[in-house]
Amino acid sequence: MPEWLRAMVGQADKGIESLRTFQVKDAKSPDLGGVRDGFDLLNPHSTAALIQYGACGLASPSSKFYKSKDLLADMDLAALYLVKTQHPDGTIDLLSTNFHSTPDTGFLVKRLTMSYKLIRQSGTEGTEKMLANLKTFLLRAGDALSVGGIHTPNHRWVVSAALTKLNELWPNPKYMARAEQWLGEHIDIDRDGQFNEKSTFIYSSLTDRLLITIGKGLNKPELFDAVRKNLDMTMYYVHPNGEIVTDASGRQDKAIVGTLENYYYPYRYFAIKDGNGQYAAICKLIEKTAGLKTAGFLDYFLTDPSLWVELPTEKPVPVDYVKTFPNSGLVRIRRDRRDSTLIANNPVWFTFMKGNAVLQGVRFASSFFGKGQFQSEKIGENGKEWVLTQKLDGPYFQPYPKESIAPDGDWEKMPRTFRPQSEVQLLETKVMIRETSGGMEIEVVTNGTERVPAAMELIFRPGGTLKGVSKIENTKDAWLLKEATGSYELGGDTITFGPGLALHKNIALRGALPAMEAPTVFLTGFTPFRHVIRFS
């Protein structure tokens, strides 16, 4: 077992220890065997995690839980709890949102089938009883997966991968028929190399892993093409510090801070399978920046020893580029340790990172009829600049047509769409973003209605030090950049920004989004607003 895998085992041992402390051990409790989560909720997912991590411990000679009969007993209690809380139709609940859920059942089955193999292979004394209980849960779940429905695009591949793994243990034509039915819808990948949900931290990497499982198990290597395409694209979504761009996600990972651990298995799988040196380099980056977090995928590696071999020779990955992803509404600009992201259809439309120093978002808003939060439907390219635009109108409304007035005077029966408009106010905002020799610059220009208060927000990552700015009284972490240049430093890296503008202190504009929980520097003015700010 290679050193990197032994490190995973050691980290997984900590997970086993933690999960066992949350397990109900009272023999008189109806919840015996269940595992509580951090919210003190007993649930199938935490309970299944004890089996998943525990199986890795039982099967790993370097684990402190190798062939542990005590751990096996706890895992058996967990399996019994799963059987007890499983619905008659074979499904389980995700207590935070989904009930009688086929896809959440699939998430558990996909990993628990690997656990079943590892427990069986471990040679731990007394596994027969535990495996019998786990098999009961899995076969009941298989009935649900063979007929149940889904919510999201990735759920199709979750269910299909779970059925594929079940079929490897207990072949059943209905498993394969259902998987083939879902696969008949084709893979939801666009020309950019991104899956429908654009969920770079969570669901794109999940889909990569699932398609590998299905492709291997059903002998469908054509599915690997989508995975390779996504992995190629993802190389351009990497920040200099090893984090991944999440700003365009359509799911719950939108704009979160995420690293690349979820991609370690697919990158390693194809680095070895294809002899791909760039993928090998990404693996090394993941080991360096998120190595401990890869332990959550230990079962993938324990059940596939072909991945224990040395990676191929590394080849350079992209670190100097301008790359446009039109289907995701994203432009990526990277210059080694400095990068920027431009985002369409998002109130945060610009980020700037320089090593450890992170400007995690720029927003612009005006108090124009309570709807002045700026965002652009698309990013246009005009020579050497990118252009984002927004056009707003603010009408007033005339008396309702006499023949249509509601006799009882009910306002709701007289919709505004039928009222003539007058005194219509217009406001057009244009943002132009350009690359400079040392960084980026943003020019914001408005045309139309005058004397509208406006504000630009520079939202920095918490933990750093701001200089050259003035604290706005009665705020937690809001600052003004009045004239010259400010700076933000974190971890030895510094972003400078300016010049400033501070014509008022109204930073809570009506209709604008609430301030983020982060140190935020404001530039304020009135329309017609025209200002250029540079970042380096």
C-alpha positions as CSV (number, residue, x, y, z in Angstrom):
1,M,0.0,0.0,0.0
2,P,1.6,3.3,-1.1
3,E,2.3,6.1,1.4
4,W,-0.4,8.4,0.1
5,L,-2.9,5.6,0.6
6,R,-1.7,4.9,4.1
7,A,-2.1,8.6,4.9
8,M,-5.7,8.3,3.7
9,V,-6.2,5.3,6.0
10,G,-4.9,7.2,9.0
11,Q,-7.2,10.1,8.3
12,A,-10.2,7.7,7.8
13,D,-9.4,6.2,11.2
14,K,-10.1,9.6,12.7
15,G,-13.5,9.6,11.0
16,I,-14.3,6.2,12.4
17,E,-13.4,7.4,15.9
18,S,-15.6,10.5,15.6
19,L,-18.6,8.6,14.1
20,R,-18.5,6.0,16.9
21,T,-18.9,8.7,19.5
22,F,-22.2,9.7,17.9
23,Q,-23.7,6.2,17.7
24,V,-26.6,5.2,20.0
25,K,-25.4,2.3,22.1
26,D,-28.2,2.0,24.7
27,A,-29.7,-1.4,24.1
28,K,-33.1,-0.2,25.4
29,S,-33.3,2.7,22.9
30,P,-35.4,2.3,19.8
31,D,-32.6,4.2,18.1
32,L,-30.0,1.6,18.9
33,G,-27.2,1.6,16.2
34,G,-28.2,4.9,14.7
35,V,-25.6,7.7,14.3
36,R,-26.4,11.3,15.1
37,D,-25.1,14.1,12.9
38,G,-23.8,17.5,14.0
39,F,-27.3,18.7,14.5
40,D,-28.1,15.8,16.8
41,L,-30.3,14.2,14.2
42,L,-30.3,10.5,13.8
43,N,-30.2,9.8,10.1
44,P,-29.3,7.1,7.6
45,H,-26.5,9.0,6.1
46,S,-24.4,9.4,9.2
47,T,-25.2,5.8,10.1
48,A,-24.1,4.5,6.7
49,A,-20.9,6.6,7.0
50,L,-19.9,4.5,10.0
51,I,-20.2,1.4,7.8
52,Q,-18.4,3.0,4.9
53,Y,-15.5,4.3,7.0
54,G,-15.5,1.2,9.2
55,A,-15.2,-1.1,6.2
56,C,-12.0,0.8,5.1
57,G,-10.6,0.3,8.6
58,L,-11.4,-3.4,8.7
59,A,-9.7,-4.0,5.3
60,S,-6.6,-1.9,5.8
61,P,-3.6,-3.5,7.5
62,S,-2.2,-0.1,8.5
63,S,-5.5,0.9,10.2
64,K,-5.8,0.7,14.0
65,F,-9.2,-0.9,13.3
66,Y,-7.8,-3.7,11.1
67,K,-10.0,-6.7,11.6
68,S,-11.5,-5.1,14.7
69,K,-14.4,-7.3,16.1
70,D,-15.5,-4.4,18.3
71,L,-15.9,-2.1,15.3
72,L,-17.6,-4.8,13.4
73,A,-20.2,-5.1,16.2
74,D,-20.9,-1.3,15.9
75,M,-21.2,-1.6,12.2
76,D,-23.7,-4.5,12.6
77,L,-25.8,-2.3,14.9
78,A,-25.6,0.4,12.2
79,A,-26.8,-2.0,9.5
80,L,-29.7,-3.1,11.7
81,Y,-30.7,0.5,12.2
82,L,-30.6,1.1,8.4
83,V,-32.9,-1.9,7.9
84,K,-35.2,-0.8,10.7
85,T,-35.6,2.8,9.4
86,Q,-35.8,1.8,5.7
87,H,-39.3,2.3,4.3
88,P,-41.2,-0.7,3.0
89,D,-40.6,0.5,-0.6
90,G,-36.9,0.3,0.1
91,T,-36.1,4.0,0.2
92,I,-34.6,6.1,3.0
93,D,-35.0,9.8,4.0
94,L,-32.7,12.7,3.7
95,L,-34.0,14.6,6.7
96,S,-32.9,18.0,5.5
97,T,-35.1,17.9,2.4
98,N,-36.1,14.5,0.7
99,F,-38.3,11.8,2.0
100,H,-38.9,8.3,0.6
101,S,-36.0,9.3,-1.6
102,T,-34.8,7.1,-4.4
103,P,-31.7,9.2,-5.2
104,D,-30.6,9.5,-1.6
105,T,-31.0,5.7,-1.3
106,G,-28.7,5.5,-4.4
107,F,-26.1,7.7,-2.7
108,L,-25.9,5.2,0.2
109,V,-26.1,2.1,-2.0
110,K,-23.3,3.2,-4.3
111,R,-20.8,3.4,-1.3
112,L,-22.3,0.5,0.8
113,T,-21.8,-2.0,-2.0
114,M,-18.1,-1.1,-1.9
115,S,-18.2,-1.5,1.9
116,Y,-19.8,-4.9,1.5
117,K,-16.9,-6.0,-0.7
118,L,-14.3,-4.6,1.7
119,I,-15.9,-6.2,4.8
120,R,-16.0,-9.6,3.0
121,Q,-12.4,-9.3,1.8
122,S,-11.1,-8.2,5.2
123,G,-11.4,-11.7,6.7
124,T,-12.6,-10.2,10.0
125,E,-14.0,-12.9,12.3
126,G,-17.8,-12.8,12.5
127,T,-18.6,-10.9,9.3
128,E,-21.4,-13.3,8.2
129,K,-24.1,-11.8,10.5
130,M,-23.2,-8.2,9.7
131,L,-23.0,-8.8,5.9
132,A,-26.4,-10.6,6.0
133,N,-28.0,-7.5,7.6
134,L,-26.3,-5.2,5.1
135,K,-27.4,-7.4,2.2
136,T,-31.0,-7.1,3.4
137,F,-30.8,-3.3,3.3
138,L,-29.1,-3.3,-0.1
139,L,-31.5,-5.7,-1.8
140,R,-34.5,-3.8,-0.5
141,A,-32.9,-0.6,-1.8
142,G,-32.4,-2.3,-5.1
143,D,-36.1,-2.7,-5.5
144,A,-36.6,1.0,-5.0
145,L,-33.8,2.0,-7.3
146,S,-35.3,-0.2,-10.1
147,V,-38.5,1.8,-10.2
148,G,-38.1,5.1,-8.3
149,G,-37.9,8.6,-9.6
150,I,-35.3,11.4,-9.4
151,H,-35.1,15.2,-9.0
152,T,-31.9,16.5,-10.6
153,P,-29.7,15.5,-13.6
154,N,-27.0,13.9,-11.6
155,H,-29.5,11.7,-9.7
156,R,-29.9,9.6,-12.9
157,W,-26.2,8.7,-12.7
158,V,-26.4,8.1,-8.9
159,V,-29.2,5.6,-9.4
160,S,-27.5,4.0,-12.4
161,A,-24.1,3.7,-10.6
162,A,-25.8,2.2,-7.5
163,L,-27.6,-0.4,-9.7
164,T,-24.4,-1.2,-11.5
165,K,-22.6,-1.9,-8.2
166,L,-25.6,-4.0,-7.0
167,N,-25.5,-6.0,-10.2
168,E,-21.9,-6.8,-9.6
169,L,-22.8,-8.4,-6.3
170,W,-26.2,-9.9,-7.1
171,P,-26.9,-9.9,-10.9
172,N,-30.4,-9.0,-11.7
173,P,-31.9,-8.0,-15.1
174,K,-34.1,-5.4,-13.6
175,Y,-31.1,-3.5,-12.3
176,M,-29.5,-3.3,-15.8
177,A,-32.8,-2.5,-17.5
178,R,-33.4,0.5,-15.3
179,A,-29.8,1.8,-15.6
180,E,-30.0,1.5,-19.4
181,Q,-33.3,3.4,-19.3
182,W,-31.6,6.4,-17.5
183,L,-28.6,6.2,-19.7
184,G,-30.9,6.4,-22.8
185,E,-31.3,10.1,-21.9
186,H,-27.7,10.8,-22.8
187,I,-25.1,12.6,-20.7
188,D,-25.9,16.2,-19.9
189,I,-22.5,17.8,-20.9
190,D,-22.2,21.0,-22.9
191,R,-19.6,22.2,-25.4
192,D,-17.6,23.9,-22.6
193,G,-17.2,20.5,-20.8
194,Q,-19.6,21.3,-18.1
195,F,-22.5,19.3,-16.8
196,N,-26.0,20.8,-16.6
197,E,-25.9,21.8,-12.9
198,K,-22.5,23.6,-13.4
199,S,-21.7,22.5,-9.8
200,T,-18.0,22.5,-10.0
201,F,-17.3,21.7,-6.3
202,I,-20.0,19.0,-5.7
203,Y,-21.9,17.5,-8.6
204,S,-19.6,17.8,-11.6
205,S,-16.9,15.8,-9.7
206,L,-19.7,13.4,-8.4
207,T,-20.9,12.8,-12.0
208,D,-17.3,12.1,-13.1
209,R,-17.0,9.4,-10.4
210,L,-20.4,7.9,-11.2
211,L,-19.7,7.7,-15.0
212,I,-16.4,6.0,-14.3
213,T,-18.3,3.4,-12.1
214,I,-21.0,2.9,-14.8
215,G,-18.5,2.8,-17.7
216,K,-16.4,0.2,-15.9
217,G,-19.3,-1.9,-14.6
218,L,-21.4,-2.0,-17.8
219,N,-18.4,-2.0,-20.2
220,K,-19.4,1.3,-21.7
221,P,-16.1,3.1,-22.3
222,E,-17.8,5.7,-24.4
223,L,-19.0,7.3,-21.1
224,F,-15.4,8.1,-20.3
225,D,-15.4,10.8,-23.0
226,A,-17.6,13.0,-21.0
227,V,-15.5,12.6,-17.9
228,R,-12.3,13.5,-19.8
229,K,-14.0,16.5,-21.3
230,N,-15.0,17.7,-17.8
231,L,-11.6,17.1,-16.4
232,D,-10.0,19.0,-19.2
233,M,-12.3,22.0,-18.6
234,T,-11.8,21.9,-14.8
235,M,-8.1,22.5,-15.2
236,Y,-9.1,26.1,-16.2
237,Y,-11.3,26.4,-13.1
238,V,-8.3,26.2,-10.7
239,H,-7.3,29.2,-8.6
240,P,-3.6,29.7,-7.9
241,N,-4.0,28.4,-4.3
242,G,-5.6,25.2,-5.4
243,E,-9.2,26.3,-4.9
244,I,-11.9,25.7,-7.5
245,V,-14.0,28.4,-9.2
246,T,-17.6,27.9,-8.0
247,D,-19.2,31.3,-9.0
248,A,-21.3,30.0,-11.9
249,S,-22.7,26.9,-10.1
250,G,-26.4,26.3,-10.3
251,R,-26.5,24.4,-7.0
252,Q,-25.8,24.9,-3.3
253,D,-22.0,25.1,-3.8
254,K,-22.4,28.5,-5.7
255,A,-19.6,30.9,-4.6
256,I,-18.4,28.7,-1.7
257,V,-14.7,28.2,-1.0
258,G,-13.9,24.7,-2.2
259,T,-10.8,22.7,-3.0
260,L,-10.2,19.9,-5.5
261,E,-10.4,16.8,-3.3
262,N,-13.6,15.6,-5.0
263,Y,-11.7,15.3,-8.3
264,Y,-8.8,13.2,-7.0
265,Y,-10.2,9.8,-7.9
266,P,-11.2,10.7,-11.5
267,Y,-8.0,12.6,-12.2
268,R,-5.9,9.7,-10.8
269,Y,-8.0,7.1,-12.7
270,F,-7.4,8.7,-16.0
271,A,-3.9,9.9,-15.3
272,I,-3.0,6.2,-15.0
273,K,-5.4,4.8,-17.6
274,D,-4.4,7.3,-20.3
275,G,-0.8,8.1,-19.1
276,N,-1.9,11.7,-18.9
277,G,0.8,13.9,-17.3
278,Q,-1.4,16.9,-16.9
279,Y,-3.9,14.9,-14.9
280,A,-1.0,13.6,-12.8
281,A,0.1,17.1,-12.1
282,I,-3.4,18.0,-10.9
283,C,-3.3,14.9,-8.6
284,K,-0.1,16.2,-7.1
285,L,-1.7,19.7,-6.7
286,I,-4.6,18.0,-4.9
287,E,-2.3,16.1,-2.6
288,K,-0.5,19.3,-1.7
289,T,-3.5,21.5,-1.2
290,A,-6.3,19.1,-0.1
291,G,-4.6,15.8,0.7
292,L,-6.3,15.1,4.0
293,K,-9.7,15.7,2.5
294,T,-9.3,12.9,0.0
295,A,-9.8,10.3,2.7
296,G,-13.5,10.5,2.1
297,F,-12.9,8.5,-1.1
298,L,-10.7,5.9,0.4
299,D,-13.1,3.1,-0.5
300,Y,-12.7,3.9,-4.2
301,F,-8.9,3.2,-3.9
302,L,-9.1,0.2,-1.6
303,T,-11.5,-1.5,-4.1
304,D,-9.3,-0.7,-7.1
305,P,-5.6,-1.6,-6.4
306,S,-4.7,-0.8,-10.0
307,L,-4.7,2.9,-8.9
308,W,-1.9,2.2,-6.3
309,V,0.8,2.4,-9.0
310,E,2.9,5.5,-9.5
311,L,1.5,8.3,-11.5
312,P,2.9,9.1,-14.9
313,T,5.4,11.8,-15.4
314,E,3.9,15.2,-14.7
315,K,3.3,17.7,-17.5
316,P,2.6,21.4,-17.0
317,V,-1.0,22.4,-16.5
318,P,-2.5,25.7,-17.7
319,V,-1.5,28.7,-15.5
320,D,-1.3,31.5,-18.2
321,Y,-4.5,31.9,-20.2
322,V,-7.7,33.7,-21.1
323,K,-10.5,31.2,-21.4
324,T,-14.1,31.8,-22.2
325,F,-16.9,29.4,-21.2
326,P,-20.0,30.9,-22.9
327,N,-22.4,28.1,-21.8
328,S,-21.5,28.9,-18.2
329,G,-21.4,32.6,-18.6
330,L,-17.8,32.7,-17.4
331,V,-14.5,34.2,-18.4
332,R,-11.3,33.0,-16.7
333,I,-8.1,35.0,-16.8
334,R,-5.0,33.5,-15.1
335,R,-1.4,34.8,-14.9
336,D,0.4,32.3,-12.7
337,R,-0.3,33.3,-9.1
338,R,-2.9,36.0,-10.1
339,D,-6.3,35.3,-11.6
340,S,-9.7,36.8,-12.2
341,T,-13.2,35.4,-12.9
342,L,-15.9,37.3,-14.8
343,I,-19.4,36.0,-14.2
344,A,-22.7,36.7,-16.1
345,N,-26.2,36.4,-14.5
346,N,-24.8,37.0,-11.1
347,P,-24.8,40.0,-8.8
348,V,-21.1,39.2,-8.0
349,W,-19.6,39.6,-11.5
350,F,-15.9,39.9,-10.8
351,T,-13.3,38.2,-8.5
352,F,-9.6,38.7,-8.2
353,M,-7.1,36.5,-6.5
354,K,-3.4,37.0,-5.9
355,G,-1.9,34.1,-4.0
356,N,-3.5,33.9,-0.6
357,A,-5.1,37.4,-0.9
358,V,-8.7,37.1,-2.3
359,L,-11.1,39.7,-3.5
360,Q,-14.0,37.3,-3.5
361,G,-16.5,39.6,-5.2
362,V,-17.3,42.9,-6.7
363,R,-20.9,44.2,-6.8
364,F,-22.5,47.4,-7.9
365,A,-26.0,48.8,-7.1
366,S,-28.0,52.0,-7.2
367,S,-31.2,52.9,-5.4
368,F,-33.1,53.1,-8.7
369,F,-36.7,52.2,-7.9
370,G,-35.6,49.4,-5.6
371,K,-34.2,47.3,-8.4
372,G,-30.8,48.6,-9.0
373,Q,-28.6,45.6,-8.1
374,F,-26.4,45.2,-11.2
375,Q,-26.0,42.0,-13.1
376,S,-25.6,41.3,-16.7
377,E,-27.2,38.6,-18.8
378,K,-24.0,38.1,-20.8
379,I,-20.4,39.0,-21.1
380,G,-19.5,40.7,-24.4
381,E,-16.0,40.9,-25.7
382,N,-15.0,44.2,-27.4
383,G,-11.4,44.2,-28.5
384,K,-9.3,43.9,-25.4
385,E,-12.1,44.5,-22.9
386,W,-15.2,42.6,-21.6
387,V,-18.5,44.4,-21.3
388,L,-21.4,43.8,-19.0
389,T,-24.6,45.8,-19.3
390,Q,-27.9,46.4,-17.6
391,K,-30.8,48.5,-18.7
392,L,-33.5,49.4,-16.2
393,D,-36.7,51.5,-16.4
394,G,-38.8,53.1,-13.6
395,P,-42.3,54.1,-14.8
396,Y,-45.1,55.7,-13.0
397,F,-48.7,54.7,-13.7
398,Q,-51.8,56.6,-14.8
399,P,-55.5,56.0,-13.7
400,Y,-56.9,52.7,-14.6
401,P,-59.1,52.5,-17.8
402,K,-62.5,53.6,-16.7
403,E,-64.4,50.7,-18.3
404,S,-62.2,48.2,-16.4
405,I,-62.2,49.6,-12.9
406,A,-63.2,47.0,-10.3
407,P,-66.6,48.0,-8.8
408,D,-65.4,47.1,-5.3
409,G,-62.2,49.1,-5.6
410,D,-60.0,46.1,-5.0
411,W,-56.5,47.1,-6.1
412,E,-55.5,43.5,-6.9
413,K,-58.2,43.3,-9.5
414,M,-56.6,46.3,-11.4
415,P,-53.1,45.0,-12.3
416,R,-50.5,47.6,-13.2
417,T,-49.9,46.0,-16.6
418,F,-53.1,47.6,-17.9
419,R,-52.3,51.1,-16.6
420,P,-50.8,53.6,-19.0
421,Q,-47.2,54.5,-18.0
422,S,-45.7,58.0,-17.7
423,E,-42.6,59.8,-16.5
424,V,-40.6,56.7,-17.3
425,Q,-37.1,56.9,-15.9
426,L,-34.2,55.0,-17.5
427,L,-30.9,53.9,-16.2
428,E,-28.2,52.1,-18.2
429,T,-25.1,50.7,-16.5
430,K,-22.1,49.5,-18.4
431,V,-19.2,47.7,-16.8
432,M,-16.0,47.4,-18.8
433,I,-13.2,45.1,-17.5
434,R,-9.7,45.2,-18.9
435,E,-6.5,43.4,-18.2
436,T,-3.5,45.6,-17.3
437,S,0.2,44.9,-17.1
438,G,0.0,44.2,-13.4
439,G,-3.6,43.1,-12.8
440,M,-7.1,44.2,-13.8
441,E,-9.2,47.4,-14.0
442,I,-12.9,48.0,-13.9
443,E,-14.7,51.0,-15.4
444,V,-18.3,51.6,-14.4
445,V,-20.4,54.1,-16.4
446,T,-24.1,54.9,-16.0
447,N,-26.4,56.9,-18.3
448,G,-29.9,58.1,-17.8
449,T,-31.6,59.3,-14.6
450,E,-29.4,61.6,-12.5
451,R,-28.7,62.0,-8.8
452,V,-29.3,58.3,-8.1
453,P,-27.1,57.2,-5.2
454,A,-24.9,54.3,-6.2
455,A,-22.2,52.1,-4.5
456,M,-19.6,49.6,-5.5
457,E,-18.7,46.8,-3.1
458,L,-15.3,45.2,-2.9
459,I,-15.8,42.1,-0.8
460,F,-12.6,40.5,0.6
461,R,-12.1,37.2,2.2
462,P,-12.2,37.3,6.0
463,G,-9.0,37.0,7.8
464,G,-6.8,39.6,6.1
465,T,-5.7,43.1,6.9
466,L,-7.1,46.2,5.2
467,K,-5.1,49.5,4.9
468,G,-5.8,52.9,3.5
469,V,-9.5,52.7,4.1
470,S,-11.8,54.4,6.6
471,K,-14.2,52.4,8.9
472,I,-17.9,53.4,8.4
473,E,-19.3,54.0,11.8
474,N,-22.0,51.7,13.2
475,T,-21.0,48.9,10.9
476,K,-19.4,45.5,11.7
477,D,-16.9,45.4,8.8
478,A,-17.7,48.1,6.2
479,W,-15.1,50.6,5.0
480,L,-14.8,53.5,2.6
481,L,-12.0,54.1,0.1
482,K,-12.1,57.9,-0.1
483,E,-9.5,58.9,-2.6
484,A,-6.2,57.1,-3.0
485,T,-5.2,53.5,-2.9
486,G,-6.1,50.8,-0.4
487,S,-4.6,47.4,0.2
488,Y,-5.6,44.0,1.5
489,E,-3.0,41.5,2.8
490,L,-3.3,37.9,3.7
491,G,-0.6,35.2,4.1
492,G,2.1,37.4,2.7
493,D,0.2,38.3,-0.4
494,T,-1.2,41.8,-1.1
495,I,-3.9,43.2,-3.4
496,T,-3.8,46.9,-4.0
497,F,-6.9,48.7,-5.3
498,G,-7.9,52.3,-6.1
499,P,-8.4,55.1,-6.6
500,G,-11.3,55.5,-4.3
501,L,-14.5,57.5,-4.4
502,A,-16.7,58.4,-1.4
503,L,-19.5,61.0,-2.0
504,H,-21.9,59.6,0.5
505,K,-22.2,56.9,3.2
506,N,-25.4,55.2,2.2
507,I,-24.2,51.6,1.7
508,A,-27.6,50.0,2.3
509,L,-29.3,51.1,-0.9
510,R,-33.0,50.2,-1.2
511,G,-33.3,47.2,-3.5
512,A,-29.6,46.2,-3.1
513,L,-28.6,42.9,-1.7
514,P,-27.7,42.9,2.0
515,A,-24.0,43.2,2.9
516,M,-22.0,40.0,3.0
517,E,-20.4,38.7,6.2
518,A,-17.0,39.7,5.1
519,P,-14.7,42.8,5.1
520,T,-16.2,45.1,2.5
521,V,-14.8,48.3,1.0
522,F,-17.3,50.7,-0.6
523,L,-16.9,53.3,-3.3
524,T,-19.9,55.6,-3.4
525,G,-21.3,58.3,-5.8
526,F,-24.3,59.4,-7.7
527,T,-25.4,59.0,-11.3
528,P,-24.1,59.8,-13.8
529,F,-21.5,57.5,-12.2
530,R,-18.2,57.1,-13.9
531,H,-15.2,55.6,-12.2
532,V,-12.2,53.4,-13.0
533,I,-10.7,51.2,-10.3
534,R,-7.6,49.1,-10.7
535,F,-6.5,46.0,-8.9
536,S,-2.9,44.7,-8.7
